[in-house]
Amino acid sequence: MALSSSQLEAFLAVAQTLNFTRAAEALHITQSALSQRVMNLERELETSLFIRDRAGLRLTEAALQLVRYCRCKNSLEAEYLADLKDQELAGVVRIGGFSSVIDSVIMPSISPLFAAHPRLKLHITVDEMSRLPFLLHRGEIDYMVLDHRESRDDLERVLIGKEKNVMVQKRRYKGPDVYLDHNENDTFTRDYLKLAGKKAKGKERRYLDNVYGLIAGVRSGLGRAVLPRHLIRDEKEFEILDPDTILEIPVYLYFYTQPYYSKTHVQVVAAIARNSAVLLD
C-alpha cells in the first residue's frame, strides 16, 4: 500500500494546527476537501488519527507515529532534491532544550552549519525540561536537549558535555542569606549545598523563573544563585563563592532511532557534539 502525498500533507497540516479550518487555509483548499483526504487516509490505514472531544482535537498514538514518519519523509525528500541541484543541505531542523544551553551552546554550535547551507530551516524551542519529551513525542521537535538520562529504547542519546554550576553572588554583597531558584521544585541550590557539605533545610528562597532571571537577580542583589559557569564568564560584578565546589550536570542530545539518517541529521548531530563540550567548559 502506497500512502498518498496529498493525504499525508492534509494530515500533517491538521496535526500541526489541531484545527481543520486553519489547516485548510494553510493548504489553500476547502475544509470539506481536507476532511475528505484525512478520512480517506484513516480508511486506508484502518485506524483513527484524531480524537475529537470537548478539549478540542487530539492525536492518537498512531497519529503521533505518522507525524514522525511525515517529518522524516519530508526531510529526505528535501535533501534528495537539494542533492540533484548543488549538494546543499536542506530541510527543517527542530531543536528543543532548556534555557541555559539553547542560546549559549546549541545555537553557536550549529550556526556555522546553517551559514554554509542557507536552505536549511531552523525552529528553536525553549521550554521546561518536563515538557520536552512530550514535544518530541508529538513531533513538534526533532531533537531535545536534557540534563538527565531518558532510558527509552526508541531514543538515541548523545552526551554533548557537562554543565558546570557554581554558587555566585554580586561582589561585596551584603544582603540576607537568600538563594534564587527557578521555582519551588528546583533542586539546584539544595543539590549544590549538599555537595558542599552545608545544610540546605530552612534556607530562604526567591523564585525568578529561568536562568536569565537568576542572573538578573544576582546582578540586582536579590540573593545568591547556583549558575552555569559558562553563562557568567563575562559578569565582572559576580564573584564565585567556592571555586572548588562545582555541581556538574551532564547534558544529553536525544532523537528518535531511525533505520536511516539523512545527511542533514548526521551533520547537525556532529556539529552539536563537536562544539558543545567546548562551549560548556
Beta strands, then each sheet from edge to edge (+ up, - down):
strand 1: 50-53
strand 2: 56-59
strand 3: 91-97
strand 4: 120-126
strand 5: 143-146
strand 6: 155-170
strand 7: 178-181
strand 8: 204-207
strand 9: 224-228
strand 10: 238-240
strand 11: 247-256
sheet 1: 1+ 2-
sheet 2: 4+ 3+ 5+ 11- 6+ 9- 7- 8-
sheet 3: 4+ 3+ 5+ 11- 6+ 10-
end
